[in-house]
Amino acid sequence: MSQKSGPVAFKASCPDCRARFELDAGALRLVIGGSRRATFYSFTCPECGASVRKPAGERIVELLTGGGVSTLRSV
């Protein structure tokens, strides 16, 4: 039995305009730093255009990398 899987969509929200939406992997960026404080994901709100940056814990990192989000590693 095979499942047909489409593109992965990630639920997100904007702290500026409070809109809730779904983004595909191409709309997100993940930065993995040398510490928890330096590890985050970012995107541009499709509603108001704000640049959003949120902390990414271990589980978020797993979900985003597994969903094909491009990852940058910083030192």
Secondary structure, 3 states (H helix, E strand, C coil): CCCCCCCCEEEEECCCCCCEEEEEHHHCEEEECCCHHHCEEEEECCCCCCEEEEECCHHHHHHHHHCCCEEEECC
